[in-house]
Amino acid sequence: MRFHVLLKYIGYILLLNSCFLFISFLIAWYNNDTSMFALLYSTVLNAIFGVFPLIFVPKVSQINNKEGYFIVVLSWLVSCLFGTIPYILWGGDFTFTNAIFEVVSGFTTTGSTILADIESLPYGLLFWRASTHWIGGIGIVIFAMVILPAFTGGAKTALYNKEMSPLAMENFQYRTKKALQIILVVYLGLTLLQIIALCLAGMNLFDSVCHTFATVATGGFSTKNISIAYYDSLSIEIIIMVFMLFSGMHFGLLFATVTLNKPNIFTSSIIRYYVLANLVGIVLVAWNVRQSQFDNYGDAFRYASFQVISLGTTTGFATIDTAIWPGFAKMILIFFTIQCACSGSTAGGIKVDRVVLFFRSVRKEIKLAQHPNAIVSLSIDNNPRDEIVESTLNFIVLYILIIFISTTLLSLMDIDLLTAFSATITCIGNVGPGFERVSSLGNFGSLPDAAKWILSFDMLLGRLEIYGLILLFYVRSWK
């Protein structure tokens, strides 16, 4: 493996981050806030470490499989490490552990926070915090490949194959260059449309941009302590719910729908299940919370809709504290925290595609039990999927095993079981809020530092589809 190649491509990533840090600095300078110098120093440091490899390392157009994998994983790790600099320089609640947790939560679009008083952050840091969502939502490496001409030919193909989730690529019927263009068009289109919609609904431009970055990236970082509940606006909630749902769909299908091609969101059985599951979840939660929390079904349906869609798309915004909701409603929300949205979107979690494949695999086994000699094929939308059943089931089992291990480790730190369990599933699913101490209007600041490191690792595991990060520990077995 050529380490100079790794340094060169990671340099591009740091340059990308420095651009957003510089924009954050300009916002801090315009508002004359206390994060101005912290962001300026961070911009310079990221730019310096980004430029040096580009100057001293010769151009490389072809990278091998091993190098592509390491570039992707190290890009995420290095971005998270360098992303802590503005937080640490600014100070406040940001110890090194807290800064790591916050920036990993941002880049992985988890949206969990250690901050008890988000509104005390200056504008520059709030924008950087939102920017980590937007960069991480599309994928750090994919984002760089889209905007930097240096990524060409074999390098672009190799990195794209490592950054995209295998399940998403199963459904992406485009070559690398076209797929990147589609991702960019959909991502920017959703971003621009939501900013305009939120501004028309009465949200100021800065908050509209920050909340849009969090919505389209299905992240959940808000500029307000009580999240979307601060606005108490039905129109804002409806806009955010619509864009959360779209952001949780496969970008290729969204593009095909707009361009009137097939398959699209109207022909996909995955999307039908995704929408139907959210509707059923909303009805069940609304019915349950109406009995104990609300005076009428209108309010129950309003708040249930937002929370189910928010968790089901891994966004994590909140309009109410779900910690006080009854157990049945919490169980429904836990299901959506584990399942999450579709592959090919900005969402994390097990993903709807794997859940649908699992259910159809069970149905196939039942048919084979009834008719042992029958030949039963497993397909989704007339596309055979028998070859990926084993890998899908292995992923689900490994996902659940990691949840068990992390929950057990957290419970050893005198963290109550519901907090430990919900914190784990929300972090590995890149969702954001859990229950009890880490509820929708709470934060992770009171957890021990060791717990924050475990949960940060879980966030990276979830964002890199588990295997992406685990393979880093098997360096010697690479050939």
N, C-alpha and C positions, 0 to 999 in steps of 0.2 A: 504494500500500500504506500502511495506517495503522499507524505505528510504535507509537502508544500502545496499539493493540490487542495487538500482540506483547508489549509490556511487561506488560500486564495478565495475559495467560494464562501467561506465563513466571513471573510472580509467584506464581500458584497452585502451580506446580511447585516453586518454592523453598520455599513454605510446607509442602508435602508432605515435602520432604527435611528441613526443620527438625524436623518431628514425629519422624522416625526418629533424627535426631541427638539430640533431647531424650531419647528412650528410651535411647539409647546413653550419654548423660550420666548418667541415673539408674542404669544398671548400673555405670558407672564410680564414681559416688558411693557406691553400696552396697558395692562392693568396695574403695573408697578407693584406686583405682589412679591411675597417673600421667597418664592421658589425660583426667581429669575436667575440668580447666579448658580444655584444647584443645577438647573437645566442647561445653562450655558456650559458649565464645566463638563456635564455629562455628554453634551453634544460634541464637544472637542475630543473627549476621551474616546467615544465611539467612532468618531471620524478618523482619529489618528490610528487606532488599532484596525480600522477598516481599510485605510488607504495603504498602509505599509505593505501588506501582502500583494496588493495590486501593482505596486511599484517594483518590488524586488522579485516577484514570482512570475516567470514567463507564462504567456497565455496557453491554456489547455482547453481543447475542444472535446476530447474524448475522455470519459471517466468510466471505470469499470463498476461492476455491481457492488463490490465491497466499499469502494470509495463513495459511491452514491448514497449508500445506506448511512455511512458515518457522517457525511456532510449534512444529511437531513437531521439526524439525531443530535449532533453537536451544534447545529444551528439553533435548535430549540434550547439546548442547555446554555450555550453562550449568550443567547439573547436574554434568557432569564437572569443570568448572572450580571450582565452589563446593564440590564433594565432596572436593577436595584439601586444603581448609583444615585439617581436624582432623589429617591426616597431617603437613602441614608444621609446624603448631604443636607437634605432639608431638615431631618431630625423628627421631632415630635414623637409619635408612637412607633416610629420605624426603627426598631432594632434590626440587626442583620437578618434574624430569623423572620421577623414580621415583614421585612421588605421582600425577602425571598417568597414568602407565602403570597403576598399581595401581587407581585409581578408574575409569578407562576399562575396564579388564579386569573390574571389578566390575559396573558398570552394563550393559555389553554381555554379561554372563554368560559371559565367556571363561574366567576362572579362572587365567590365567597370572599369575605373581607375580614380583616382584623380590626377595622376602624369602628369605633363607637360614635364618633362625630365626624362624619364625612364632610359636612358643610364647613368644617374648619379648615379644610384643605384649600390652598390658593388655586386660582383658575388654571395656572400653568400645569400643576400636578394633576388636577382633575382631567385636563385634556390628555396628558400623557397616559394617565390611567385608562381613559377611554380608548386611546390609540392602540394600547397593547391588545385590547379586545379586537379592534378592527383588523390589525395586522395578523393576529393569531387566528381569527375566524376563517379567513380565506386560506390560511396556512402560511407560515413565515417564508418557506422556500418557494411555494407557488406564487406568493405575492411578489417576491423578488424576481422570479422568472418572468412574470407578466410585464413588469415595468423596466427591467434592466436588459438592454440588448446584449450584454455579455453572455447571457445564457442562450446558447444556440446549439443546433445539431444534436449530437449524441449526449451532450451534457444535459440539455433540457429534457430529453426523453428519459434518461437514467434517473434524474432527480424527480421528475414527475411521477414515475413509477414507484419511487420510494415514499413520496409524500402522500399520494392518494391512497385512501384505504382500499384494500383488495375488493371489498364488497361494492364500493362505489364504482370501481373500474369495471366490474361486471355489468353495470347498467349504463356506462358511459359509451355511447356508440360513435365516438369521434376520435380522431387521431390527436396526438399530443398538442400540436399547435392550435387546432380548432377547439379542443377542449379548454385550453387556457383562455382563449378568446371568449368562449361562452361563459366561463367562470367570472371573468372580468366584467363582461357586459351585465350579467345578472346581478353581480355583487354591487357594482356601481349604480345600476338602475334602481335596485331596491333601496340603496342608501339615499340617493337623490330624492326619490319619490317620498320616502318617509320623512326626511327633513322638511320638505315642503308641506306635507300633510300636518306634521306636528306644529309647525309655525302657524299655519292657518287655523289650527285648533286652539291657539293661544299660548303655546309654549315659546319662550324666548329662543333666539337662534343658538346660543351656546348650549343650552340644555337640550335643544332639539338635535344638535349634532352629536353630543355625548350619548344621549339615549338611543339615537339611531345607530351609532357605532355598536352599542351594546345589544340592540335588538337584532340587527342583520347578522351580527356575529354570534347570535344566541348566547350572549355573555351574561349580562345582568348588572354590571356596575352602573349605579345611579349617581347623580350629583346631590341627592337628597338623603337624609338619614332614614326616612321612612319610605324610600323608593317612590314608586308611582302613586302611592297613597297620598303623598304631599299635594298633588294637584287636584285630587277629588273631582276629576272630570271624566264623565262617561265617554265623551268624544275622543279624548286622548287615550283612554283605555281601549276603546274599539280599534283605533288606528294601530296601536301597539300589538293588540291581539292578532289582527289581520297580518301584520308583517312578521310576527313571530311564527305564525302558521306557514307562511310562504317561505320564510328562511329555514324552516325545518324540512322543506321538500327538496328533492333531488334537483340541483340546478340545471342539469341537462333536460329534465322533463319540463321545468319552468320555461326554459328557452324554446323548446319544441312547441309548447302551448302558445306562446306569444307569436311564433313564426308559423303557426297553423300546421305543424308537422306531427307525425306520430312515430313512436309512442309519446303520449303527453300525460298531464295530470288527470285527464278525464278517462283515459284508457288503462291507466296503471292500477292493478289490484293492490299494490303496495300503498299507493296514495289513498285508495278507497278505504283500506283498513285503517290507515293513519288518521284520516278525518273522522271515520265512524267511531274509532276507539276514543278519540277526544270528546266527541259528542256524548257517547255513553258515559264516559267519566264525569263530564259536566253535569249530566242529569242525576247521576247517582250521588255526587257530592252535594249538589244543590238540594236534593231531597233530604239528605242527612243533616246538613247544617241548618236547614229551614226549621227543623224541629227544636233546635236548642240555641241558635245564634241570631236568627232574623225574624222580623215580624211579618214578612211577606215573601212570596216566591220571587218577586222581581229582584230584590236585593240579593237573595240567596243565589239566584242564577247569575247575576252580575259578578259577584265575587268568586263564585265557584268557577265560572268560565275563565276568568283571568288567571286564577291560580293553577287550574288544570293545564291550560295551554302554556303557561309560563314554565311549569315544571316538565311538561310533556315535550317541549321543544328545547329543553336545557337552558332556557334564558335566565330564569330565576328572579325576575322582577316580582314585586309584591304590592298588593293593594290592601292587605289585611294581615294580621298576625295569625298564621295557621296553627300556632302552638296551642291555642285555646279551642281548636276544633275537636269534635268527637273522634274516637278511635277509628270508626269506619271510614270517615273522610280522609283521615291520615293514611290509612292503608291503601286507598285508591291513589292518593298522591305519591305514596312510596312506589306503587307499581309503575306509575308514569316516570318517576325519577330513575328507575332501573331500565325501563324500556326505551324511553326517549324518542327521537324523531328518525328521519330517513337517512340512509347513506347518501353520499354525494351532496349533503348539505353542510352547514356549519355546526351541526349538533354533535353531541357525544353519546355516551351510553352504549348499551347493547345494540340498539337501533332496531327500528320497525322491521326492516328487511330480514334480519336474523330471527326475529320473533315469528314472522309469517312463515319463514322457512322451517322453523321448529314445529309449528302447528301442523304444517303440511307433512313433515316427516313423521309426526305422530299418527296422522291420518293414514299415511302410507303403511306404517307398521300394523295398524289395525286391519287394513285390507289384506295384508300379507298373512296375518293371523287367521283371517277368515278363509283366504284362498292361498294356501302355501305354494302352489305351483304357478300362480299368476305372475305375470311380468308387469309390475306397477312402476311407472315413471313419475318422478317428481318434477313438476314444472311450475314456473311463474310467468304468467302472460305468454304462454305457449313457448317459453324458452326453457329447455332442460336445465335442471339445477342439481342433478344427482351427484355430480362431481364435487360440489362444494358443501354437501351436507355434513360430512365428517368434520371439516375444518370449522364450520359454523357451530356445531355442537361442542367441539373442543374449546372454542372461544368462549361460549356461554358458561361452560363448566369452569374454565380458568377464571373468568370474570367473577363468578360466584365465590370461588375459592379465595381470591384476593380480598373480596369483601369480608369473608369470614376471618381471614388472618388479620386484616387491618382493624376490624372491629374488636377482635380479641386483644390486640396490642393496645388499643385505646382504652379498653375497659380495665387494663392493668394499671392505668394512670388515675384511677378513681374517677373516671368519667362515667356517668350513668349510661346504661345500655342503649336507650333510645337515642341519646346524643351521639354516642360512639357509632352506632349503626347508621343513623341518618347522615352524620358527617362523612362517613366513608362512602356511602352510595352516592351522595351528592358531589363528592370530589372526584371519584373515579368516573362518574357519569358526566362530569363537567357541567353540573346543573346549578349549584350555588347554595341555596338555603336548605336546611334540614329541619329538625324539630328540637324542642326543649331549648338547650343553651345556644343552639345555632339555628334558631327558627327564622322565618322569612323576614322578620324585622329585628333580628338579633345579629350577632357577629361571632367570629371565631377567636377574638382577642383574648378571652379568658382561658383558652385551652393551653396546656403546657407546651413549651417549645418543642419537645420531642414529638408531641401529637401533630404539631404544625408541619414538621419535617416529613412525617409519615404521610400526612394528607397531601402535602406538596408532591411527593413521589407518586401518590395515587392519581393526582391530577395529570401528571405527565404520562403515566401509564395509560390513562383513559384517552388522552389526546393523541397519543402515538399508537393507538390500537393494541396496547399491551405488548405484543411481540416486538414492536419497534424499539422499545426501551430495554426489554429483557435481553434481546440479542447483543446488546452492548456488553453484557457480562459473559458472553461466549466468544470473545475475541480470538482465543487460541484455536477454536474449532473451525474458523474460517479458512478456506483453501484458496 
